[in-house]
Structures are given as C-alpha cells and as structure tokens.
Amino acid sequence: MGKKNSLNNGQQLYSNAPLQNAELSAEEGKSNAPAPEGKKKKNKKKSDKPNIFVRIGRFFKEMFSELKKVSWPDAKKVFTQLGVVLLVVVIFLVIITAFDLGAAELLTLLVTHTTPTA
C-alpha cells in the first residue's frame, strides 16, 4: 500500500504519497535495452481469442446477469409514470395543435387580403 502512520487512538493511517528517499522499483529502473533471447514475450496468436459464438454467448450471459441485478419498479409506479407521460403528451398535443391552427388562420388572412383584384 503506502506509508503507514499511527494515529493517537492506535488506528493506522495509510498514505499513497511517495517516499522521499525511496529506491526505484524494478520497473522504473529498467533500461530500454532489448530483452535477452530466452526472455522474449510470446505474441498472442489469433487462435488464442475465443470464436465468435463463444463471445456472443458470453455477452448474453453477462447481459442477463446484469438484468437480474436491476431493481425493477412495481406495477403501481409504472402505471403512475405512464399516466404522467400520457398527460404531458396530450398537453403538448393541444398546445402544438393550437399554434398550428392559429398560424394557418393567420396565413389565410394574409393571403386573402394581399391578393390583388383585377
């Protein structure tokens, strides 16, 4: 973890701050020299990757396990929220219809009064 400090009541406090006189870790002290022949990392081949059907099966398995963790609302809450949504849709339907009819009536008044008579 980090540096361990004692508190007054005997509990331990852990700090992730770096130590001032700490030595370099093994990874930080590595040079950019190439690795010896016997210690080269193995490259992954395409055959190491599971086939498409295994990956699709794993995806669905994980998806269903996550869906089991979801807290689903009860029927009363669903119908209440459905009622709110339908009410808002009807209110906006009335408002938009009113604006549409008003704009159409205004347009017909402008067209009939501005047409020249011969």
C-alpha positions as CSV (number, residue, x, y, z in Angstrom):
1,M,0.0,0.0,0.0
2,G,1.6,3.2,1.1
3,K,3.3,4.7,4.1
4,K,1.9,3.7,7.4
5,N,1.3,6.3,10.1
6,S,-0.1,5.9,13.6
7,L,-3.0,7.9,14.9
8,N,-3.4,8.9,18.5
9,N,-6.0,6.2,19.2
10,G,-3.9,3.4,17.8
11,Q,-5.5,3.2,14.3
12,Q,-3.3,3.0,11.3
13,L,-3.4,5.7,8.6
14,Y,-2.3,4.8,5.1
15,S,-0.8,7.3,2.7
16,N,-0.2,6.8,-1.0
17,A,2.3,9.7,-1.1
18,P,5.7,8.6,-2.5
19,L,8.5,8.3,0.0
20,Q,11.2,10.9,-0.4
21,N,14.2,8.6,-0.1
22,A,12.7,5.5,-1.8
23,E,14.7,3.5,-4.2
24,L,13.5,3.0,-7.7
25,S,11.2,0.0,-8.2
26,A,12.3,-2.8,-10.6
27,E,10.1,-1.4,-13.4
28,E,11.3,2.2,-13.1
29,G,14.9,1.2,-13.1
30,K,14.7,-0.8,-16.4
31,S,16.6,0.4,-19.3
32,N,15.4,0.4,-22.9
33,A,17.8,-2.4,-23.8
34,P,16.3,-5.3,-25.7
35,A,15.4,-8.4,-23.8
36,P,17.6,-11.5,-23.9
37,E,16.7,-14.1,-26.5
38,G,15.3,-16.6,-23.9
39,K,13.1,-14.0,-22.1
40,K,11.1,-12.5,-25.0
41,K,7.4,-12.2,-24.5
42,K,5.2,-14.5,-26.5
43,N,2.9,-12.8,-29.0
44,K,-0.7,-13.8,-28.8
45,K,-2.0,-15.6,-31.8
46,K,-5.4,-15.0,-33.3
47,S,-6.3,-18.6,-32.3
48,D,-6.0,-17.6,-28.6
49,K,-9.1,-15.4,-28.9
50,P,-12.4,-17.3,-28.4
51,N,-14.5,-17.8,-31.5
52,I,-17.4,-15.5,-32.3
53,F,-20.1,-17.9,-30.9
54,V,-18.3,-18.1,-27.5
55,R,-18.0,-14.3,-27.4
56,I,-21.7,-13.8,-28.3
57,G,-22.7,-16.4,-25.7
58,R,-20.6,-14.7,-23.0
59,F,-22.1,-11.4,-23.9
60,F,-25.7,-12.6,-23.5
61,K,-24.8,-14.4,-20.3
62,E,-23.3,-11.3,-18.8
63,M,-26.2,-9.2,-20.0
64,F,-28.8,-11.4,-18.3
65,S,-26.8,-11.5,-15.1
66,E,-26.8,-7.7,-15.1
67,L,-30.5,-7.5,-15.8
68,K,-31.1,-9.7,-12.7
69,K,-29.3,-7.0,-10.6
70,V,-31.7,-4.3,-11.8
71,S,-34.3,-3.1,-9.3
72,W,-37.5,-3.1,-11.3
73,P,-40.4,-0.8,-10.3
74,D,-43.6,-2.2,-9.1
75,A,-46.8,-2.1,-11.3
76,K,-48.3,0.9,-9.4
77,K,-45.3,3.1,-10.0
78,V,-45.2,2.0,-13.7
79,F,-48.8,3.0,-14.3
80,T,-48.4,6.3,-12.4
81,Q,-45.4,7.2,-14.6
82,L,-47.3,6.1,-17.7
83,G,-50.2,8.4,-16.7
84,V,-47.8,11.3,-16.3
85,V,-46.2,10.7,-19.7
86,L,-49.5,10.4,-21.4
87,L,-50.8,13.6,-19.7
88,V,-47.7,15.6,-20.8
89,V,-48.1,14.2,-24.4
90,V,-51.8,15.3,-24.5
91,I,-51.0,18.8,-23.2
92,F,-48.2,19.3,-25.8
93,L,-50.6,17.9,-28.5
94,V,-53.2,20.6,-27.6
95,I,-50.6,23.4,-27.5
96,I,-49.0,22.5,-30.8
97,T,-52.3,22.0,-32.5
98,A,-53.5,25.4,-31.2
99,F,-50.3,27.1,-32.6
100,D,-50.7,25.2,-35.9
101,L,-54.4,26.3,-36.3
102,G,-53.5,29.9,-35.3
103,A,-50.6,30.0,-37.8
104,A,-52.8,28.5,-40.6
105,E,-55.6,31.0,-39.9
106,L,-53.1,33.9,-39.9
107,L,-51.6,32.7,-43.2
108,T,-55.1,32.5,-44.9
109,L,-55.9,36.1,-43.7
110,L,-52.6,37.4,-45.1
111,V,-53.1,35.6,-48.4
112,T,-56.7,36.7,-48.9
113,H,-56.1,40.4,-48.0
114,T,-52.9,40.8,-50.1
115,T,-54.1,39.3,-53.3
116,P,-54.6,41.9,-56.0
117,T,-58.0,42.2,-57.6
118,A,-58.2,42.7,-61.3
